[in-house]
Amino acid sequence: MESLLEKSVSKINSVQMNFIRGLADEIDWRPRLLGIKGPRGVGKTTLILQHLKKHFGNDDSAAYISLDNLWFSRNNLEDFIDWFVKRGGKHLFIDEIHKYPLWAQILKNTYDDYPDLQVVFTGSSMLEILNSRADLSRRAVVYTMQGLSFREYLNINSNFNIPVYTLDDVLKNHRQISEETLKKLRPLKYFDTYLKSGYFPFYNELPEHYYYKIEEVINMVLELELPLMRNLEMSYITKIKQILQIIAESVPFIPNVSKLSERVGINRNTFLSYLFYLAEAKMTLNIYKDVSGITKLQKPDKIYLENTNMIYALCPKQANVGNLRETFFVNQMAYANKVEYVDRGDFKVNGKYIFEIGGKSKNSDQIKNVENSYIVSDEIEYGTGNKIPLWQFGLMY
């Protein structure tokens, strides 16, 4: 057990503090049971190690453990928690909680049995707090993390601190936002690079291996997390990868469920369930005409990969510009807003605003006379009227 604490100190001391994600300031770190969930590779581990380093340093009352560690294949998490508390532990940060059997029950018991211990845990996007066997919804506060926003990417690669803007800010003041941003930098200089290789925080670690690491993330989710957490049959993994490839190459992807389920070789309901699980795992973004009460057997109206970098990882030579633009818009917008499919225009947001996505010459013919409608245009620095630059929708977190 001492060896785990030694590794904790080493991890905390070695984490870099030059850039800290905006989510660190949004999180209320006070609850006794606090969760951070999100897809692989978005920086959950770095986030909690930075918090430990900033607020606890080498204080023995706080520690980090990862359930990836082989020690937990031979020893019990419950025993470690009991030992840690008895030696004065007050704050335990547990990484990859979903890797441990009966994790929800253990968290519940820990919360109830050790009232002076705070537990912060990270896990897969598929963690179910409400529907787990031990209902943690009354005990745990859970935040969701995703990859870098375009705003965060700009701030990392410049000496400026571009602020977060709300959707209302962008709709009402996009001209002013352009003016303020362009005083500092030229966003279009960075935009294409971000779409290709700026979403995952590890983009600047051995850039030549970036897409290989994204493929590793995809494989880990499909081959380990989905079978473990959603009972995905291993025999279908190759077929599911083919579906992701099709989505990556599409313009964008409007699913024909009957044909696809036949192609994959499984029945329609099982196939729809798998599409739902892919969205849960943050492999895809599934768009529905009505997002209220979505079930796993409901057919999505459109499907995108979760982010544009995955498109380049799966089909670098065939990335469709329309698919890239829409994927970027949905990915950045859906972080704090409700995005739905709509018959006129491309998307409805928050049940009110209609958006049509396109290039710099895109006009409003398709949404003419549609109330609260906007053109979102790529390749422009400034907008006019209801025409707004696409890159501004990446400044919302």
N, C-alpha and C positions, 0 to 999 in steps of 0.2 A: 504493500500500500504506500509506503514511503516513496517508492520509485515513481508512482503516479504523481505525487506532489512535486518531485524533482522535475519531472517532465512538464508539469504545469508551470513552474517557475521559468523553465527554459523557453517555453512557448510564449509566455507573457513578455519576457524580456526581449525576445527577438522580433516581435510584431512591429511593423512600421507604423508611424503615426503621422506621416506626411499628408495623408488624405483620409478623412473620416466621412463615411456615408451620411447623408442627410437624415436617414432613419434613426441614427443614434440620438439625435435631438428630439425626434418625434416620440420616441419610446418613453413611457413613464416607467422608470426602472425600480419603482418602490414596491410593487406587489410581491407577495411571498412566493407566488408561483407564476412565472412569466415565460411565455413561449415565443420563439421566432421561427416561423416556418417559411420555406421557399425552395425553389429548385436548386439542384446541385450547381456549384460554381459561382453563385451570385455574391458570395462574401459573408455568409452567416458566421463562420468561424472567426474570420478577421474582425468582424464587428464586436463580438463578445470579448475577444482577446484585447482589443483596443480599449473597451470599457473597463476591463480588469486593470489594464496597465495605467489608465488615466485616473481611476478612482480608488484603486487598492494597492497599486505597486506590488511590493513583495509581502504584503500583509498576509500572515499565515491563516487568517480567518476566512480568506477567499481562495478558491481553487478552480481550476479547469480540468475536466476529464473528457475524453472522447470514448464513446462506446465502440469505436473501431478498434480500440486497443485490444490486443490478444489476451491481456490479463483478464478481461471480462468473459472470455470463452471458458475460463477455468474457475472463475470466482464470481460471487454474487454482488450485484450493484447494491442491494440492501445492506450487506455487510460493510461495504465501503462507506455508505452514507452514515451508518451507525458509528463506525470508527472515526469518521471525519468530525461528526458532531461532538463526540466524547473528547476529542482533542482540541475543541474550541472553535470548530468550523461554524461560520455564520452564513456564508454565501457560496453556493456550489453551482458552477456553470457546467451543464452536461451537454455535450455535442453529440449529434446523431442519435437521438433518443429512440427513433423508430427501429434501430438495429437490435434493440433489446426486447426479449419476449415479455409480454404482460407489462409493457412500459407504463400504460395508463394506470393500471392498478397500483404499481409501485409509486408513481407520482402522487396518487390520491393518498396512499398510506403515509408517504413521507410528509405530505402537507398536514395530515391529521396528527401524526405522531411526534413531529418535531416542530413545534410552533415558533421556535426561535431561528429556524433555518430558512433562508431564501433559496429557492431553486430556479435557475434560469436555464431553459433547455432549447435546443434547436432540433429541427427535424424536417422531414420531407414535406413538400407541398400537400401531400395526401394525408397528413396527420388529421385524424378526426377527433376533436376534443369533445364535441357534443354527443356523437354517436358511438364513442368508444364504450367498452363494457363498463368501465369506471367513468361515469359522467363527470368530466372535469370542468364543465361549462360554468359552474358556480364558483370554482376555485381559481382557474387559470385565466390570465389575460394573454391573448395571443396576437402577435403582429405578423404580417406577411411581408416578405422581402423579395424584390426582383432585381434584375440586372441594372447596370448603370443607365440612368436617363441621359439624354443628349446634353442636358444642362450640366450634370455631374462630369460627363466626359469633357465638355468644354472647360470646366473649372480645373480639372486635372491637367489639361494640356495648355493652360494659359496661366497668367499671373493674376487673373481676375476672379471675382466671386459673383457670378451672375445669380440673382435671387430666384426663388421659386415664384411662379405666377399661377394663379388659379385659372380655370376655364373662363370665368367671367372677365378676368383681367385681359385675357387674350382676345375675347370676342369684342370687348368694348374699347380696348386701348392698344390694339396690335401695332398701330402706326408708331405710337410712343415707345412701345417695347422694342421695335426695330431700331429706332433712333438711339435709345439707351444702349442696346447691345452693340450696335455698330460703332459706337464711340470707343468700345473696348477691343472688338475683334470682328472678323468677317466669318459669320457662322457657316456659310456655304463652303468655305475652305476646309472645314472639318466634317461636313455632313456625310459625304460619300464614304469617307474612311470609317466614320462611326457605324454606318449601315453595314459595312463589310466586317469590321473587326473592333468595335468599341463597346459592346454590350456587357461582356463578362469582364470582371475586374482583373482577370489574369491576362488580358490582352497584351500587356507589355512584358510578360515573362516569356522569353524565347518566342518572339512573334512568328517565326517560321513554323512553329509547331502548334499554333493557335487552333487551327481547324481540326487537327488531330485530337487536341484536348476536348473540343466540343463534341466530336464523335465519341470520345470516351464517356463524356457526360451522358449523351444519348444512350449509349450501350448500358451504362450502369443503371439508368432508370428502367430501361426495357427489360434487362436481364436479371436485375436484382430487386429493385423497388416494386415494380408492378407485380411480379410473381409473389413477392413477400406480402405485400399489403393489399393487393386486389385479386390474388389468385389467377393472374394471367397465365395461361398455359404456355409452357416453354416452346411447344411445337409451333406456336403462331408468331414467335418473335421475328423471324425472317420476313414473314408476310407483313407484319406491322411496320417494319423498317421500309418495306416497299411502299406502303401507304404514305409514310412521311416523305419519301422521295417524290412521289406523285404530287403531294401538296406543295413541296418546294418548287416544282417545275411549273405549277399552274398559274392561271392568269386572271383572277385568283381562283381558288378551288371551290366549286359548288358541287357537293357530293351527290352522286347517284348511288344510294345505299344498296339497292338491289344488285346492281352490277358489281360494285366493289366487294360486297359480302360474298358474292359468287366467285369473284376472282381470288379472294383470300381463302375461300373454302370453308366458311363458317356460316351459321344461320344469321338472319338479319338482326335479331334481338341481341345476340352475343356480339355482333359487330358494332352495333350502336353502343353497347356497354363499353366496348374497348375505346371507341371514339371519346366517350365521356371520361374514361380513365386517363387517356392521353392529355386531355385538357386539365384534369385534376393534377397531373404530374408536371404541368407547365411545359409539355412538349408541343402543345397546340393551343390556339385561341379559337374556340368554337363560338360562332355568332348565331343568335337565334332572333326570330322576329319578336318574341316575347320572352324575356328572361325570368319572369316571375314563375316560380314553381317548376323549374326545369327538372326533369327526371332523366335517368341514364338511358331511357329508351326513346328519348325525343331526338328527332333528326335535326342536326345543325343546318342552317341555311347557307352558311359559308364557313370554311375552315382555313386557318392560316397557321403556319409555324409560329411558335411563341415569340420569336424575335428574328430580325433580318440576318443576323450573323449565322443562324442555323441554316438559312436558305443558301448562303454562300458556302457553308461547310458541306452541304449535301449536293449542291449542283452549281459549282463556281462559274461554269461557262454558260449556264442557261438561266441565270437569275432574271426574271421578268420585272421590268421597272415598275409596272402597275402593281404587281404583287408586293414589291418592296415598299412602295409608298403606303399601301393600305396596311401592310403588316406593321410598319413603323407607327402609323397613326393609332391603330387599335392597341398595340402594345403599350404605348405611352399614355394613351387616354384612359385605358381600362384600369390603370393603377388606382385612380380615385374617382372614377365615373362609371356609369352604367352604359354599355355600348350594345346596341341592338341592330338587327337587320331591318331594312326599310325598302319599300317598293320603289319609291322615287328618291334618288340620291343613293349614296353608298351606306351611310350609317345614321342611326338616330342615337343621340346621346342624352342621358338623363330624362328620357321620355319627352323631350322638347325640341332639341336642336337637330337640324338635318345637315349633314356634311357630304359634299361631293369632292372626291379626291382626284387630282390630276396634275398635269405639267403646267408650265408657266402660261401657256396659251389657253388653258381650260376656261370655258365660259359657263354661264349659268343656264343654258338652254334646258338641261335635264331637270333643273329644280325651279324653273320659272314659275312664279306665283305660289311657291311653297313657303309658308310662313316660317320664320326663324331658320332660314336656310343660309348656308355659307359654302363658298368655294375654297378649298384648301389646295394651294398650288406649290409644287416643288420648283426649285431653281429661281426663286425670287427672294430678294432681301426685304422688300417693302410690299405691303398690301394696300389695297384701296377699297373702301366700302366694305362689302361682305366678302371680299377676296383676301385671304390670310395666308402668309407663308407657312408651308408645312413644318419647317424646322421649329417654329414657335410652340408647336404642340409637344415638343420634347423638353419644355422648360417647366413642367408641372410637378416635378418631385426632385 
